[in-house]
Amino acid sequence: MGDSKPMTTPMSTNTALDADEDVEAVDQKEFRGMIGSLLYLTATWPNIQFAVCLCARYQASPRTSHRQAVKRIFRL
């Protein structure tokens, strides 16, 4: 992530996250750790709260698109 371009917004306006995707599932433990780190950051950076809470809804069965949305938040 060190070589990634920074983003100006935490989530794209046309991002549609669905629970029933036919794409590859990702590791729940890794995804939950990423969400936990972002929830910690919301205490000092409240502008990411909506995007983080939207991604946190999919902790039970995270997919590749959910992980991409979380990584976009980290790129701020």
Secondary structure, DSSP 8 states (H G I E B T S, - for coil): -TTS---SSSS-TT----SS-SS-B--HHHHHHHHHHHHHHTTT-GGGHHHHHHHHTTSSS-BHHHHHHHHHHHT-
